[in-house]
Every structure is written in C-alpha cells, then in structure tokens.
Amino acid sequence: MNPDCFKSTSPSGSRILVILLATCMALGGCGSYVLTGRAVTADYSSADLVDPDDPRLNGTGLPGVSLELVRDPDSLGRKVVARTSSKAGGAITFAIDDFGAGFLDEEWDIRVMRNGSEFAVARVRLPFDASSKELLVTIRAGDGRERNSLGTEAERLLQQEDRKIPRDSAIFR
C-alpha cells in the first residue's frame, strides 16, 4: 500500500475534515442524556424501561417519588450519577451528564424511594436513543421498606471519602 494515498491533495481537504469532525462532536458529544417517564400508583412496586405507548404510563401520577441512578452498581467504585423527584402528575426527568450514558453497554441501578422508604431497585441498560423508552415507576401504598442505617451510613462514607485507592489495588482485580 502506498503511504502517499493518505495525503490530502489540496489544503481545503484538511479544512473539510476538521469541519466535519467539529460538527460530529457538536452534534453528539456535549449534551446530557435525558431519560423521561412517570411515577404511578399500582398493585406492585417496580421500576422499568418501557415503550412510550405503554398503557401503564397513563396511571394515576404520584408526585414526590425520589429516584437515584447508580452507575456500575456492583463495583466498589459505584457512583450515584443523577438524582431527581417526580413532579406534579408523576412526571420524571433524569438528566445524566456522565460520559457514555446510553452509549456504553453497561448496567445501572435505579433506586426508588418515598418518604424515607425504599420501594424498588431495578437493574437496567440505558437505551442508545433515550426517547425510545420511558421510565415507568410503580408504587404500591405501604410497600416500602425502611433503608437500613448501616447501608445508608456506608453510602454516605463512600460519597464523602477523600482517600484515593490505587487502581492496581487488589480490590479492583
């Protein structure tokens, strides 16, 4: 293969390439990933990604439901990347600014809480196109369980921790 075949034949060729790359980055690289949905009352408590035309999304809306999105939930480096609460009518909007949300194939946990009780934890894979799915959170009255204080304290300490653990540490192997 001739290495000269990769050289631009004109100075405008490199300008076009730069403009093309800048346009691609502007269109896809800087915005946050936004997942929408609804919190509704139901006969069970759960969280799931459903099609936008799912009839359960039309249930009785439930405001004041707190949600957390946890990245890499099975690792010691797990991180709460987004928090939100359902608004009037049960509307939910998660704005996720972490790199790779919806693009990288990975599992996330969605935690559902209300009035200090945890109602559901769901393991999901975020869709590439956030508008292709809606987050459906269903809550059954009286179904929540009190979060144990040890788990809550451990999460608080992890979030406040200033120590840096070396990436070659045995805990990452």
C-alpha positions, 0 to 999 in steps of 0.5 A: 500500500502506498503511504502517499494515498493518505495525503490530502491533495489540496489544503481545503481537504484538511479544512473539510475534515476538521469541519466535519469532525467539529460538527460530529462532536457538536452534534453528539458529544456535549449534551446530557442524556435525558431519560423521561417517564412517570411515577404511578400508583399500582398493585406492585412496586417496580421500576422499568424501561418501557415503550412510550405507548405503554398503557401503564404510563397513563396511571394515576401520577404520584408526585414526590417519588425520589429516584437515584441512578447508580452507575456500575452498581456492583463495583466498589467504585459505584457512583450515584450519577443523577438524582431527581423527584417526580413532579406534579402528575408523576412526571420524571426527568433524569438528566445524566451528564456522565460520559457514555450514558446510553452509549456504553453497554453497561448496567445501572441501578435505579433506586426508588424511594418515598418518604424515607422508604425504599420501594424498588431497585431495578437493574437496567441498560440505558437505551442508545436513543433515550426517547425510545423508552420511558421510565415507568415507576410503580408504587404500591401504598405501604410497600416500602421498606425502611433503608437500613442505617448501616447501608445508608451510613456506608453510602454516605462514607463512600460519597464523602471519602477523600482517600484515593485507592490505587487502581492496581489495588487488589480490590479492583482485580 
